[in-house]
Amino acid sequence: MDLLPRSAPLPVVRPRAGLRLVALHGGLTRVLQSDGGVIGYVETLDEQGGTRFRAKRMLPRAAGFRIVGEFWSADEALDALRFA
């Protein structure tokens, strides 16, 4: 299954208290805490069956990311980052 990055901004259905979203390039959205700290990213991907959303949690100590999962809705991806 080939997933391709998409350039459209993240479609967010529900607002979330304490989270800020910053649309970046190539379908990537940065997810920030209200104080500006980076929680992670949600990447929008197109595939044959529709659009998927990959949640990537920031790991500051490792200077990298951990993929939390891929979801069929942006809301699920954001919740996964929020509660991971």
N, C-alpha and C positions, 0 to 999 in steps of 0.2 A: 504494500500500500504506500504510494508516493504522496507525501504531503507537501504542498507548495505554499510559501508565505504569501500573504495577501496584503495589499496596500491600504485597504479601508480601515478607518478607526474602529476600535472595539465597540460593539453594540451593547450597551449596558441597559438593562431593563429596570433594575431596582437600585436606588441610591443606597449607599452604606455609610453609616456614621463612622467617622474616624478614618476613612479612606479617601485618598485623592488619586485620580487617574491622569496620566500624561501620555497623550498619543505621540508615538515616535514614528520612525520610518518602517516601511515594509510590514505593516500589520502588527507591530510590536507596541504594547502599552505598558508603561511603567506604573506599578502600584506602590503608592507611598502611604505611610502613616500620616496622621494629621500634623505631626511635628516635622515632617519632611524626610524621615528615615525610609529607606527603600526596603519594601517587603519582598518584592520580586517583579516578575513580568508575566504578562499574558500575551501569547503569540497566536494570531489568527491564521489558520491554515485551511486551504481549500483542498478537498479530496473528492473523489467520485460521488460519494453519498451525501455530500453537503459540506458545511463549514464546521471545523473542529477548533477548540481553544485549548492550547497547551499552557498549563500553569507551571512557572519555574520560580522556585523559592531561592532567594539570595542567601548565600552562606558566607558571611563576611570573613570568618576566620580562615576559610578555605579559599577565599578570593574566587569563588565560582558559584555555580547554581546546582540545584537538585530539581529534577523534573518531578513535580507532584502528581501530574496525570494529564490526560487529554479528555476533554468533555465536549458534549454537543451544545452546551450553552455557555455564554460568557458569565452568567450568574454563577453557575456551578464552579467554573474555573476560579472566579474571585473568592467564593466561599472556601474552596480548597486552600487557597493561599492564606486566607484570613485565619483559618482554624488549624493549619498544618503546624 
